[in-house]
Structures are given as structure tokens and as C-alpha cells.
Amino acid sequence: MPVPIEASSDSGMSVACAISEAALVGHFGALADNPTSLIDAFRRYRPAIETAASRKYDATAKSKTVILDAADFSGATSGAS
């Protein structure tokens, strides 16, 4: 189940965003099926997640909804330590 993100575009328009559990587990080191760990990973790595959401928003013809999954972080350096 994706974790919802509230974000705004550069123009100030509200954009609905979410990140998959697989992305939080695989890229940011969250524990699967552990809501506290998933939210903690989101909070810790929120700037990187928002950057990825912005990049995907710009690449998808400014869709009103952006869903991030593990593939959106492939090739990037993992934020998890």
C-alpha cells in the first residue's frame, strides 16, 4: 500500500503523491509490514522522496497524481545507511 505524500508544484498547485512500500523498504531501509518503520523512513528521507516526486511529475506531463515505486530510485544512491 503506497504511503501518501502531500506536495505542491512550483506553481503552487497541489499534487497528490504516494510512495510504495517496496521503495521505502528497498531503497530507504524501512522494515516491510511495519507501519512505524515505513513512516520513519519516509520522514528521514522526505527531501529525497520529494525530489524524486518532482522529477517524475515533470516527466509525466504534469500529472495531478504521482506514484513513486522502487524503479523511480534505481540507479540512485540508497539513502539507507
C-alpha positions as CSV (number, residue, x, y, z in Angstrom):
1,M,0.0,0.0,0.0
2,P,1.5,3.3,-1.0
3,V,2.3,6.0,1.6
4,P,0.5,9.2,0.7
5,I,2.6,12.4,0.3
6,E,1.2,16.0,0.2
7,A,3.2,18.1,-2.2
8,S,2.9,21.3,-4.2
9,S,4.2,22.1,-7.6
10,D,6.4,25.1,-8.4
11,S,3.2,26.9,-9.5
12,G,1.7,26.2,-6.0
13,M,-0.8,23.6,-7.4
14,S,-1.4,20.7,-5.1
15,V,-0.2,17.4,-6.4
16,A,-1.3,14.0,-5.0
17,C,1.7,11.8,-4.4
18,A,2.4,8.4,-2.9
19,I,5.4,6.1,-2.5
20,S,5.3,2.3,-2.5
21,E,6.2,0.2,0.5
22,A,8.7,-1.6,-1.9
23,A,10.5,1.7,-2.5
24,L,10.7,2.5,1.2
25,V,11.9,-1.0,2.0
26,G,14.3,-1.5,-0.9
27,H,15.8,2.0,-1.1
28,F,15.4,3.6,2.2
29,G,15.8,0.6,4.6
30,A,12.3,0.5,6.1
31,L,11.1,-2.8,7.5
32,A,8.3,-4.4,5.5
33,D,4.9,-4.6,7.0
34,N,6.0,-2.3,9.8
35,P,4.0,1.0,9.6
36,T,6.2,2.8,12.2
37,S,9.4,1.9,10.2
38,L,7.8,2.9,6.9
39,I,6.7,6.3,8.3
40,D,10.1,6.8,10.0
41,A,11.9,6.1,6.7
42,F,9.6,8.5,4.8
43,R,10.2,11.3,7.4
44,R,14.0,10.7,7.4
45,Y,14.3,10.7,3.6
46,R,11.5,13.0,2.7
47,P,13.7,15.5,0.8
48,A,15.0,12.7,-1.5
49,I,11.5,11.4,-1.9
50,E,10.1,14.8,-2.8
51,T,12.9,15.3,-5.3
52,A,12.0,12.1,-7.0
53,A,8.3,13.0,-7.0
54,S,9.1,16.4,-8.5
55,R,11.3,14.7,-11.2
56,K,8.5,12.2,-12.0
57,Y,5.9,15.0,-12.0
58,D,7.9,17.0,-14.5
59,A,8.5,13.9,-16.7
60,T,4.8,12.8,-16.8
61,A,3.3,15.9,-18.4
62,K,2.5,17.4,-15.0
63,S,0.0,14.7,-14.0
64,K,-2.1,15.6,-10.9
65,T,-1.1,12.3,-9.3
66,V,2.4,10.9,-8.9
67,I,3.0,7.3,-7.6
68,L,6.7,6.5,-6.8
69,D,7.8,2.9,-6.8
70,A,11.2,1.2,-6.4
71,A,12.0,1.7,-10.1
72,D,12.0,5.5,-9.6
73,F,15.0,5.1,-7.3
74,S,17.0,2.6,-9.4
75,G,20.5,3.8,-10.2
76,A,20.3,6.4,-7.3
77,T,22.5,6.1,-4.3
78,S,20.5,4.5,-1.4
79,G,19.5,6.8,1.4
80,A,19.7,4.0,3.9
81,S,22.7,3.5,6.0
